Amino acid sequence: MSEADGPITIAWGKEEIVVSQVARTLPEASDVDARTKLVRAGLASQAASLPEDAWHALARACAAPGMVALQLRQPDSRVNRPGSNGDSIS
């Protein structure tokens, strides 16, 4: 670890907080396709209700928008899940 990547101390009221492993550079810009997937997944999600502009802002702010898109994807209704055909789950 270089000295530039070492811990920093932040004053928080009367206390000090030591934060280790602070990256001093921003990650590379995310891929346009990954950001588009996040926007589409967000708009299709029943779990989150944001306007399209908000999804675009969120996609630009994420270091890994493709991962967020995966979390927002709706479950595939064709997947056979226990109990989905009326069977009880024991």
Buried (B, 14 or more C-beta within 10 A) or exposed (E): EEEEEEEEEEEEEEEEEEEEEEEEEEEEEBEEEBBBBBBBBBBEBEEEEBEEEEBBEBBEEBEEBBEBBEEBEEEEEEEEEEEEEEEEEE
